[in-house]
Amino acid sequence: MIRAHTPGCGRCAGLASLVTPSLMHFEKSRIPRGTSIVNLGLIYDISISEDGFVIVEMTTTTRFCPASGFLTEAAKIRLGALEQVSKAQVRLVYNPPWSPDMAELFSF
């Protein structure tokens, strides 16, 4: 489950509703079609400040995942494309370690 921290302002709440959907799909990624870093349970935390600074803490399925750089850069680019985001930072964290039970299973 993603924890989202935002101050009690309307602007932040509006931005919070855009952040998660912006992370749903990356072009040319190794993630299978129909799934995302969000429903794989890779996003651990989202913090949004009043001035539009967004910090995302995410993980990868393994500590030395070869797609780590791609995934963090793609997330940063997607967040930065949102008009309301003044700055985006993506941090890789490995605590707690990711496990398959963190993923949301979908029927397609």
Legacy VTK file of the C-alpha trace (Angstrom):
# vtk DataFile Version 3.0
C-alpha trace
ASCII
DATASET POLYDATA
POINTS 108 float
0.000 0.000 0.000
1.320 3.425 -0.931
1.554 5.960 1.845
0.998 9.484 0.552
1.887 12.452 2.712
0.531 15.833 1.770
-0.150 18.955 3.762
-3.815 19.856 4.176
-3.988 22.107 1.137
-6.259 21.714 -1.879
-3.400 22.141 -4.354
-1.491 19.225 -2.807
-4.541 16.979 -2.743
-5.171 17.708 -6.421
-1.564 16.911 -7.272
-1.692 13.720 -5.205
-4.548 12.491 -7.391
-2.309 12.901 -10.481
0.943 11.430 -9.149
0.006 7.744 -8.884
-1.652 7.566 -12.332
1.420 9.213 -13.858
3.499 6.271 -12.616
1.235 3.605 -14.071
2.831 3.014 -17.483
6.288 3.453 -18.908
7.033 3.091 -22.594
9.653 0.528 -23.625
10.015 -0.906 -20.141
10.668 -4.482 -19.122
7.475 -4.489 -17.111
4.881 -6.742 -18.761
2.072 -4.999 -20.626
-0.961 -4.423 -18.400
1.014 -4.021 -15.188
2.956 -1.154 -13.621
5.402 -0.239 -10.885
2.366 0.819 -8.863
0.477 -2.461 -9.024
3.708 -4.432 -8.640
3.992 -2.796 -5.212
7.265 -1.024 -6.016
6.088 2.424 -4.832
6.420 2.688 -1.054
5.878 6.350 -0.281
4.892 9.617 -1.959
5.494 12.982 -0.295
4.205 16.237 -1.768
5.043 19.684 -0.467
2.942 22.811 -0.873
5.305 24.146 -3.517
4.858 21.035 -5.708
8.042 19.166 -4.741
7.294 15.439 -5.059
9.456 12.757 -3.473
8.763 9.136 -4.340
10.361 6.259 -2.473
10.348 3.093 -4.500
12.072 -0.248 -4.637
12.913 -2.851 -7.225
12.192 -6.550 -7.176
15.846 -7.255 -6.389
18.580 -5.046 -4.957
20.734 -5.231 -8.102
17.916 -5.123 -10.646
19.363 -4.139 -14.037
16.306 -1.956 -14.690
16.806 0.183 -11.530
18.272 3.160 -13.365
15.642 3.049 -16.080
12.749 2.778 -13.629
13.879 5.621 -11.365
14.670 7.917 -14.300
11.381 7.093 -16.040
9.452 7.811 -12.827
11.246 11.138 -12.417
10.500 12.107 -16.026
6.814 11.166 -15.698
6.475 13.180 -12.489
8.328 16.138 -13.977
5.901 16.157 -16.902
3.058 17.063 -14.549
2.478 20.809 -14.752
1.906 21.120 -11.003
5.222 19.448 -10.076
7.976 21.982 -9.399
10.632 19.329 -8.739
10.647 15.530 -8.577
12.970 13.213 -6.723
12.877 9.419 -6.812
14.709 7.480 -4.108
15.457 3.780 -4.235
14.914 2.065 -0.896
15.150 -1.588 0.036
13.485 -1.673 3.405
11.212 -3.501 3.546
12.527 -5.845 0.882
10.084 -6.362 -1.977
8.283 -9.699 -2.188
5.676 -11.013 -4.655
2.895 -10.738 -2.066
3.270 -6.931 -2.265
1.947 -6.954 -5.832
-1.713 -6.395 -6.594
-3.001 -9.196 -8.777
-5.271 -8.192 -11.616
-7.389 -10.177 -14.023
-7.057 -8.930 -17.562
LINES 1 109
108 0 1 2 3 4 5 6 7 8 9 10 11 12 13 14 15 16 17 18 19 20 21 22 23 24 25 26 27 28 29 30 31 32 33 34 35 36 37 38 39 40 41 42 43 44 45 46 47 48 49 50 51 52 53 54 55 56 57 58 59 60 61 62 63 64 65 66 67 68 69 70 71 72 73 74 75 76 77 78 79 80 81 82 83 84 85 86 87 88 89 90 91 92 93 94 95 96 97 98 99 100 101 102 103 104 105 106 107
